[in-house]
C-alpha cells in the first residue's frame, strides 16, 4: 500500500511540472511558421505574427495548453492556443499577445 501511495504522489508531482521554454527555443522552432506569416502593424512597427494552434504546439514538441516561455526580459510568459507569437520583421526577438490584445491593437498590412 505504501508503494502505491508513493507512486501516486510521484505521478502527481511530475504531471504538474510544466516546462518553461527559452525564447531562443521558441524562436528556433516557430521561425519557419513566422517567416511565412502575415505582416501586421502595431504602434507604427511592422511585425510578423502566427496564431498559436496545434501546428505551433507540434513545432514546439508539446501538447501543453497553456505553455510558458521566458522572453528576452527574463519574464515568464503564458501562451494559450488562440494567442499569437509575434516578432519584428528583423526576427530579433519574440513576444506573445493574447487574442484580445492582438485583435484590438494589431492591424493587417494588406
C-alpha positions as CSV (number, residue, x, y, z in Angstrom):
1,X,0.0,0.0,0.0
2,X,2.8,2.4,0.8
3,X,4.4,1.8,-2.6
4,X,1.2,2.6,-4.3
5,X,0.8,5.8,-2.4
6,X,4.4,6.8,-3.1
7,X,3.9,6.1,-6.8
8,X,0.7,8.2,-6.9
9,X,2.4,11.1,-5.1
10,X,5.3,10.9,-7.6
11,X,3.0,10.8,-10.5
12,X,1.0,13.9,-9.3
13,X,4.3,15.8,-8.8
14,X,5.6,15.1,-12.3
15,X,2.3,15.7,-14.0
16,X,2.2,19.2,-12.5
17,X,5.7,20.1,-13.7
18,X,5.5,22.3,-16.7
19,X,8.4,23.0,-18.9
20,X,9.3,26.7,-19.5
21,X,10.8,27.2,-22.9
22,X,13.6,29.7,-23.6
23,X,12.9,32.5,-26.1
24,X,15.7,31.1,-28.3
25,X,14.0,27.6,-28.4
26,X,10.6,29.1,-29.3
27,X,12.1,31.3,-32.0
28,X,14.1,28.3,-33.4
29,X,11.1,26.1,-33.6
30,X,8.5,28.6,-34.7
31,X,10.7,30.5,-37.2
32,X,9.6,28.5,-40.2
33,X,6.0,29.4,-39.5
34,X,6.8,33.1,-38.7
35,X,8.7,33.6,-42.0
36,X,5.6,32.6,-43.9
37,X,3.2,34.6,-41.5
38,X,1.2,37.7,-42.4
39,X,2.6,41.1,-41.5
40,X,0.9,43.4,-39.1
41,X,1.4,46.9,-37.7
42,X,1.4,47.7,-34.0
43,X,2.4,51.1,-32.6
44,X,3.9,52.0,-36.1
45,X,6.1,48.9,-36.1
46,X,5.8,46.1,-38.7
47,X,5.7,42.7,-37.1
48,X,5.1,39.1,-38.2
49,X,2.6,37.1,-36.1
50,X,1.4,33.5,-36.0
51,X,-1.7,32.3,-34.2
52,X,-0.9,29.5,-31.7
53,X,-2.7,26.3,-32.8
54,X,-1.9,22.6,-32.9
55,X,0.7,23.2,-35.6
56,X,2.6,25.6,-33.4
57,X,2.4,23.2,-30.4
58,X,3.7,20.4,-32.6
59,X,6.6,22.5,-33.7
60,X,7.5,23.2,-30.0
61,X,7.2,19.5,-29.2
62,X,4.4,20.0,-26.6
63,X,0.8,19.4,-26.1
64,X,0.6,21.8,-23.1
65,X,-2.1,24.4,-23.3
66,X,-1.1,26.8,-21.9
67,X,2.7,26.7,-22.4
68,X,5.3,29.0,-20.9
69,X,8.4,30.7,-22.2
70,X,10.9,33.2,-20.9
71,X,11.2,36.3,-23.0
72,X,14.3,38.4,-23.6
73,X,13.5,40.5,-20.4
74,X,13.6,37.2,-18.4
75,X,9.8,37.4,-17.8
76,X,7.9,34.1,-17.7
77,X,5.1,34.4,-20.3
78,X,2.0,32.3,-20.5
79,X,0.6,31.4,-24.0
80,X,-2.6,29.7,-24.8
81,X,-4.0,28.2,-28.0
82,X,-5.6,31.1,-29.8
83,X,-2.9,33.6,-28.7
84,X,-0.2,34.9,-31.0
85,X,3.5,34.7,-31.2
86,X,4.9,38.0,-32.5
87,X,8.3,39.1,-33.8
88,X,9.6,42.2,-35.5
89,X,10.4,41.7,-39.2
90,X,14.1,41.5,-38.2
91,X,13.3,38.3,-36.2
92,X,15.5,39.7,-33.4
93,X,13.1,38.8,-30.5
94,X,9.8,37.2,-29.9
95,X,6.9,38.1,-27.7
96,X,3.3,37.0,-27.3
97,X,-0.1,38.6,-27.4
98,X,-3.4,37.4,-26.1
99,X,-6.0,37.0,-28.8
100,X,-7.9,40.0,-27.3
101,X,-4.8,42.2,-27.2
102,X,-3.9,41.1,-30.8
103,X,-7.4,41.8,-32.2
104,X,-7.5,45.2,-30.5
105,X,-4.0,46.5,-31.4
106,X,-2.6,44.8,-34.4
107,X,-3.6,45.9,-38.0
108,X,-3.0,43.7,-41.1
109,X,-0.6,45.1,-43.7
110,X,-2.8,44.0,-46.6
